[in-house]
Amino acid sequence: MKSVASTRASAQAGVRTTAQQLLVFVPARRSWPGGARATLGPASVVDFLALQADGSAEAGQAAIAALPRARATDLVFDGLDVYTTTLEAPSLNEARLRQALPNLLEERMLADPADCHFAAAPAPGRSVAADPALAAAGGTLLSVAAIDRATLSRALEAFGQAQITPRAAYSELYTVPAPQDGCFCARIGHGKGLLRTGQDQSCVFDLEDATAAALALAVRQFAIGRLRLYGQPGEPTAEWASALSAALQSSSAAGPAALPRVVVEAAAAALHPPSLGGAVNLLQGSFVPSGGFGFSGRLLARLTRDGAWKAPAAWIAVCAAIAIGGLNAYWMQLEARFQDQRASMHRVFRDGFPNESDAYLLEQARRSVALLRARAGRPSADDFSVLNAQALQLFASAPVGIVAGVEYADGVYRIRFKPGGADDPALRNALQARAPGLGLVVHFDADGSARLTPQGS
């Protein structure tokens, strides 16, 4: 068997369009860089398989950050990184079942259940009615998967850094069909094979084992008559099929008991897509996809399941209707106040100036008040004499000889300076700081001149 090349092609496969589904094969945890603190990153290279809507598939390798676009992305974990089994469990709600799974699996697992994340789904193809004792006890049959929590967290973190939100995550076991009528399926790659021996059971064998001892034991134990091999398109599946067939024949001839004749064949596809429907999705509980919105996203995902969104949606609609009604009532109240103030302004103006027209009330009121002040001998705040006197007080402490001229038009008093006369920022700040005390506002325009206006104008 060592004559077969065990390294698959690593050339990039360019996916021409957005894939319908992208399967990303997460490397085995034991191969992650970093030793005890092994982790993935956006630059980590992974295998992928892009499934198109027409049933075609394109495979390749790419960094996580450079994966092709897809409508849905699924993570496929190495079979040795995920423990899967079929479990008879009592009928409990989701929260209590999640608490009970570590205790139910404690004696079956080598890993510490406290370090694992558990997921469960109804076991497909099996009926509780077939087991009267289980049916009488009110139990249920579950497909259960367990994975090291740190492994799942670090993988999801690497994809999150690449702005990829996986839809699901499951074991490599579910990429090949379950056994049926003596036909078993295995997935090969990276020097090992994963043989699916049941709905949620599997065993691993070494492709480099010239005697195929582990595979021969599985053939004898499960009476395998046909073995179908699946693998990535770059994997020499046909060559592995020939090598495994020869190894099994050699093992049968050398063993104490003859093995049943096994037909080993290479599958035409890289995987069996219908089998993915029975996979146990690891993204449950605290790992439910949230779309990148943290707690609010997880809450929204929970509400959208099983119609639980209807009651919150009804309350939101009622609150929105109340808010809109309140805003309209407040707007109508402000509109009524505005009309009252406008009518009051009109009455005051008409009482003071009965001969004026109603157009431009404020402007006409200013002009009429200025005219009355002039007739009474009281200057207005924007008169030249008033502004000129205030300007003299303002510039009393300024350097002598910086003023080039003074202009006055339409109530605007403008001072022009000699070149460089008022370029000092300290001088400008000092003038603007003193102006309010004299009832003025100083504006320095782009041409270097200073414009003086009364406060409140």
C-alpha positions in Angstrom: 0.0 0.0 0.0 2.9 2.3 0.4 3.3 2.4 -3.3 0.2 4.7 -3.5 1.0 8.4 -3.2 -0.7 9.7 -0.1 -0.4 13.4 -0.8 -3.4 15.0 -2.5 -3.1 17.9 -5.0 -2.9 21.2 -3.3 -3.5 23.5 -6.3 -6.0 26.2 -5.9 -9.3 25.5 -7.6 -11.0 28.7 -8.8 -14.7 28.8 -8.1 -16.2 30.8 -11.0 -19.5 31.8 -9.3 -20.9 32.0 -5.8 -21.4 28.4 -4.6 -24.6 27.1 -3.3 -22.9 25.4 -0.4 -19.3 25.5 0.7 -17.9 22.6 2.8 -14.7 23.6 4.6 -12.7 20.7 6.0 -11.1 21.9 9.3 -7.7 20.3 9.8 -7.4 17.7 12.5 -6.6 19.3 15.9 -3.4 17.3 16.2 -2.0 19.0 13.0 -2.7 22.6 14.2 0.5 24.7 14.7 1.3 25.9 18.2 1.7 22.7 20.3 -0.4 22.8 23.5 -1.8 26.2 22.4 -2.6 25.0 18.9 -5.0 27.4 17.1 -6.1 28.4 13.6 -6.0 31.8 12.0 -7.3 33.5 8.9 -4.1 32.6 7.1 -4.4 28.8 7.8 -4.8 26.7 4.7 -7.9 24.4 4.6 -9.5 22.1 2.0 -12.8 23.1 0.6 -15.5 21.7 -1.6 -17.9 24.1 -3.4 -21.2 22.6 -4.3 -23.1 24.4 -7.1 -26.9 24.5 -7.6 -26.6 22.2 -10.7 -25.0 19.4 -8.6 -21.4 20.0 -9.8 -18.6 20.4 -7.3 -15.2 22.2 -7.3 -12.5 21.4 -4.8 -9.3 23.0 -3.8 -7.2 24.5 -1.0 -7.1 28.1 0.2 -6.5 30.2 3.3 -9.5 30.8 5.4 -9.5 34.5 4.6 -9.4 33.6 0.8 -12.2 31.0 0.7 -14.6 31.4 -2.2 -18.0 33.0 -1.7 -21.0 30.8 -0.9 -24.6 31.2 0.2 -24.0 28.8 3.0 -20.7 27.6 4.7 -20.5 24.4 6.7 -17.5 23.3 8.7 -16.5 19.6 8.6 -14.4 18.5 11.5 -12.0 15.5 11.5 -13.7 12.3 12.6 -11.2 11.9 15.5 -12.0 15.3 16.8 -15.7 14.6 17.2 -17.2 11.9 19.3 -20.6 10.6 17.8 -23.0 8.0 19.1 -26.6 7.0 19.2 -28.1 7.4 22.7 -31.2 6.4 24.4 -32.2 9.4 26.5 -35.2 10.4 28.6 -37.7 12.8 27.1 -36.5 16.3 28.3 -36.7 19.8 27.1 -33.8 21.3 25.3 -32.2 23.0 28.3 -32.5 20.0 30.6 -31.2 17.6 27.9 -28.2 19.8 27.4 -27.4 19.6 31.1 -28.0 15.8 31.2 -25.8 14.8 28.2 -22.4 15.1 30.0 -23.7 12.7 32.7 -25.2 10.3 30.1 -22.0 10.1 28.2 -19.5 10.3 31.0 -18.7 6.6 31.0 -18.5 6.3 27.2 -16.0 9.1 26.5 -12.2 9.2 27.2 -12.2 13.0 27.3 -13.5 15.0 30.3 -17.1 15.9 29.6 -16.5 19.2 31.4 -14.2 20.3 28.6 -16.6 19.2 25.8 -19.5 20.9 24.0 -22.5 18.6 23.3 -25.0 18.6 20.5 -28.0 16.3 19.8 -30.6 15.6 17.2 -33.4 13.0 16.8 -31.9 9.8 15.4 -33.1 9.4 11.8 -34.4 6.1 10.6 -35.0 4.6 14.1 -38.4 4.4 15.8 -38.9 4.3 19.6 -41.9 2.0 19.0 -39.4 -0.7 18.0 -38.2 -0.8 21.6 -41.2 -1.4 23.9 -39.1 -0.9 27.0 -37.9 2.5 25.8 -41.3 3.5 24.7 -42.8 2.6 28.0 -40.2 4.6 29.8 -41.1 7.7 27.7 -37.5 7.8 26.3 -36.2 8.9 22.9 -33.4 8.0 20.5 -30.8 10.7 19.9 -27.8 11.2 17.6 -25.3 12.9 19.9 -22.0 14.6 19.0 -19.3 15.9 21.4 -16.3 18.1 20.6 -13.6 19.8 22.7 -15.0 23.2 23.4 -11.6 24.9 22.8 -11.3 23.3 19.4 -14.7 24.5 18.3 -14.2 28.0 19.8 -10.9 28.5 18.1 -12.1 27.3 14.8 -15.1 29.6 14.9 -12.9 32.5 16.0 -10.6 32.0 13.0 -13.6 32.1 10.6 -15.1 35.0 12.4 -11.8 37.0 11.9 -12.2 36.2 8.1 -15.8 37.6 8.2 -17.3 34.1 7.6 -20.3 32.9 9.7 -20.7 29.2 9.3 -24.2 27.9 9.0 -23.4 24.4 10.5 -20.6 22.3 11.8 -20.5 18.5 11.9 -18.2 15.4 11.8 -16.6 14.1 8.7 -18.6 10.9 9.4 -21.7 12.4 7.8 -20.1 13.1 4.4 -20.6 9.4 3.4 -23.8 7.2 3.5 -24.6 5.0 6.4 -24.2 1.2 5.9 -27.0 -0.5 3.9 -27.4 -4.1 2.7 -23.7 -5.0 3.4 -22.4 -1.9 1.6 -20.2 0.3 3.7 -18.6 3.6 2.9 -15.4 5.3 3.9 -13.8 8.6 3.4 -10.0 8.7 2.8 -7.5 11.5 3.0 -4.3 12.6 4.6 -3.1 9.0 5.0 -6.1 7.7 6.9 -9.6 6.3 6.3 -12.8 6.9 8.2 -15.2 3.9 7.9 -18.8 4.6 8.7 -20.2 1.6 10.6 -23.6 2.9 11.7 -25.8 6.0 11.8 -23.5 7.7 14.3 -20.6 5.2 14.6 -17.3 4.9 12.7 -13.8 3.6 13.0 -10.5 4.8 11.6 -7.9 2.8 9.7 -4.4 3.7 8.5 -3.9 3.7 4.8 -0.2 3.1 5.2 -0.7 -0.2 7.0 0.4 -2.8 4.5 -1.6 -5.5 6.3 -4.8 -3.4 6.6 -5.3 -5.0 10.0 -7.8 -2.5 11.4 -9.9 -2.6 8.2 -9.7 -6.4 8.0 -11.1 -6.6 11.6 -13.9 -4.3 10.7 -14.7 -6.4 7.6 -14.9 -9.5 9.7 -16.9 -7.9 12.5 -19.5 -6.1 10.3 -19.6 -8.7 7.4 -18.8 -6.0 4.9 -19.4 -7.2 1.4 -18.8 -4.0 -0.5 -16.6 -1.0 0.4 -17.1 2.3 -1.4 -14.3 4.9 -1.0 -15.0 8.7 -1.1 -12.2 11.3 -1.2 -11.3 14.8 -2.4 -11.0 15.0 -6.2 -7.2 15.3 -5.8 -7.0 12.1 -3.8 -6.0 8.9 -5.8 -9.2 7.1 -4.8 -9.1 4.5 -7.5 -5.5 3.6 -6.6 -6.4 3.3 -2.9 -9.3 1.0 -3.8 -7.0 -1.4 -5.7 -4.4 -1.3 -2.9 -6.9 -1.9 -0.1 -8.5 -4.8 -2.1 -5.1 -6.4 -2.5 -4.3 -5.9 1.2 -7.5 -7.5 2.3 -6.9 -10.5 0.1 -3.4 -10.9 1.6 -4.7 -10.5 5.1 -7.4 -13.2 4.4 -4.8 -15.6 3.0 -2.5 -15.1 6.0 -5.1 -15.1 8.7 -6.5 -18.0 10.7 -10.0 -17.4 9.3 -10.8 -16.4 5.8 -12.4 -13.0 5.3 -15.6 -12.7 3.2 -14.8 -11.4 -0.3 -14.9 -7.7 -0.3 -15.5 -5.6 -3.4 -13.6 -2.3 -3.0 -14.6 0.5 -5.4 -14.0 4.2 -5.8 -17.0 6.5 -5.6 -17.5 8.9 -8.5 -18.2 11.9 -6.2 -16.1 13.4 -3.4 -19.0 13.0 -0.9 -22.7 12.0 -0.7 -24.7 15.3 -0.2 -27.9 13.6 0.9 -26.1 12.2 3.9 -25.4 15.7 5.2 -29.1 16.0 6.1 -28.7 13.5 9.0 -25.6 15.2 10.4 -25.6 16.4 14.0 -25.0 20.1 13.9 -22.5 21.2 16.5 -23.6 24.8 16.5 -26.2 24.5 19.2 -26.6 26.1 22.6 -24.0 28.9 23.1 -22.6 28.3 19.6 -25.8 29.0 17.7 -24.9 31.2 14.7 -25.7 34.8 15.6 -24.7 36.6 12.4 -22.0 38.6 14.2 -24.4 40.5 16.5 -23.4 38.8 19.8 -26.2 38.2 22.4 -28.8 40.1 20.4 -28.1 37.9 17.4 -28.4 34.7 19.4 -31.6 36.0 21.0 -33.0 36.7 17.5 -32.0 33.3 16.3 -33.8 31.7 19.2 -37.0 33.7 18.7 -37.2 32.7 15.0 -37.4 29.0 15.8 -40.7 27.2 16.3 -42.8 30.4 15.9 -41.5 31.9 19.2 -41.2 35.3 17.4 -45.0 35.9 17.1 -45.6 37.1 20.7 -42.6 39.5 20.7 -43.5 40.7 17.2 -47.0 41.5 18.4 -45.7 43.5 21.4 -43.2 45.4 19.2 -46.1 46.3 16.8 -48.2 47.6 19.7 -45.3 49.6 21.1 -44.5 51.0 17.6 -48.2 52.1 17.1 -48.2 53.8 20.5 -44.9 55.6 19.8 -46.2 56.8 16.4 -49.5 58.0 17.9 -47.6 59.8 20.6 -45.3 61.5 18.2 -48.2 62.7 16.1 -50.1 64.0 19.1 -46.9 65.9 20.3 -46.4 67.3 16.8 -50.0 68.6 16.7 -49.5 70.2 20.1 -46.4 72.0 18.9 -48.2 73.1 15.7 -51.0 74.6 17.8 -48.5 76.5 20.0 -46.7 77.8 16.9 -50.0 79.1 15.4 -50.9 80.8 18.8 -47.5 82.5 18.9 -47.8 83.6 15.3 -51.2 85.1 15.9 -49.9 86.9 19.1 -47.0 88.4 17.1 -49.5 89.6 14.5 -51.7 91.3 17.1 -48.7 93.0 18.8 -47.4 94.2 15.4 -50.8 95.5 14.3 -51.3 97.3 17.6 -48.0 99.1 17.3 -48.0 99.7 13.5 -51.6 99.7 12.2 -50.6 101.1 8.8 -48.0 98.6 7.8 -48.7 95.5 5.7 -48.6 92.0 7.1 -45.7 90.8 5.0 -42.3 90.2 6.7 -43.5 91.2 10.2 -40.1 90.9 12.0 -38.2 92.8 9.4 -40.8 95.6 9.3 -40.9 95.7 13.0 -37.1 96.2 13.2 -37.2 99.0 10.6 -40.2 100.7 12.3 -38.5 100.5 15.8 -35.3 102.0 14.3 -37.3 104.8 12.7 -39.0 105.6 16.0 -35.7 105.5 17.8 -34.2 107.9 15.3 -37.2 110.3 15.6 -36.8 110.2 19.4 -33.0 111.0 19.1 -31.9 107.6 20.3 -29.4 105.9 18.1 -29.7 102.2 17.2 -27.1 99.6 18.1 -26.1 99.3 14.4 -25.8 103.1 13.8 -22.4 104.3 12.5 -21.9 106.6 15.5 -22.5 103.8 18.0 -20.4 101.2 16.2 -17.6 103.7 15.6 -17.5 104.6 19.3 -17.4 101.0 20.4 -14.7 100.2 17.8 -12.5 103.0 19.3 -12.8 101.5 22.7 -12.1 98.0 21.3 -8.9 99.0 19.4 -7.6 101.3 22.2 -5.1 98.7 23.3 -4.2 97.5 19.7 -0.9 98.5 18.1 -0.9 102.0 16.6 -1.1 102.3 12.8 -2.5 98.9 11.9 -5.8 100.3 10.6 -5.9 101.2 6.9 -9.6 102.3 6.6 -13.1 102.0 7.8 -16.2 101.1 5.8 -19.9 101.3 6.8 -22.9 100.1 4.7 -26.3 98.6 5.6 -25.5 98.5 9.3 -22.2 96.7 8.8 -19.0 98.3 10.2 -15.9 96.9 8.6 -12.3 97.7 9.5 -9.5 97.0 6.9 -5.9 96.6 8.1 -2.6 97.4 6.6 -0.7 94.3 5.3 0.4 92.2 8.2 -1.3 94.5 10.7 -3.7 92.0 12.2 -2.1 88.7 11.3 -1.1 87.9 14.8 -3.5 85.2 16.2 -2.9 86.5 19.8 -4.2 90.0 18.7 -7.3 88.5 17.1 -8.1 86.4 20.1 -7.7 89.4 22.4 -10.0 91.5 20.3 -12.7 88.8 20.1 -12.4 88.3 23.9 -13.0 92.0 24.6 -15.8 92.5 22.1 -18.7 91.0 24.1 -18.0 93.3 27.0 -18.6 96.3 24.6 -21.8 94.7 23.1 -20.0 93.7 19.9 -19.2 90.6 17.9 -16.0 90.6 15.9 -15.7 88.4 12.7 -12.4 88.2 10.8 -13.1 87.5 7.1 -11.0 85.7 4.6 -9.7 88.9 3.1 -8.2 89.9 6.5 -10.8 92.6 7.4 -12.7 92.7 10.7 -16.5 92.9 10.7 -18.2 94.4 13.8 -21.9 93.8 14.5 -24.0 94.4 17.6 -24.7 91.4 19.8 -28.0 89.7 19.1 -28.3 91.1 15.5 
